[in-house]
């Protein structure tokens, strides 16, 4: 099986997150799920976006105090947060939130949880299921532009999931 590299750009706010998707030309290829932005630049695998790039890009948004990627088992994959936010502890409790959300969706006929917004005093937490194995958690202040962040996460979910 040969690998080919195509360049895509995911926009999170004003920050482009370039990524290269590896795949074959067979059906089910992630490339068919994304709008392609070809670049004349060399398609160097070293320039492929990483989970760390995603976390950093999301974390740098105004009002975002933490960005965490974790596995469904609650183990932290990568995370950045301001002082006072325990990324390991956050990652450990999120699977329970997803399980409860999935059960709620099942009883309401809605299926599995895709995105959950939890509003607390002074903070908003977004839990976004990226793949069957990866979850993105964003903690933001109540002053952050949550609507725009949610729109960008939804619009770019498949492209972001391709990084995983």
Secondary structure by P-SEA (a helix, b strand, c coil): cbbbbbbbbbbcccccbbbbbbbcccccccccccccccccccccccccccaaaaaaaaaacccccbbbbbccccccccccccccccaaaaaaaaaaaaaaaaaaaaaaccccccbbbbbcccbbbbbbbccccbbbbbbbccccaaaaaaaaaaaaaaaaaaac
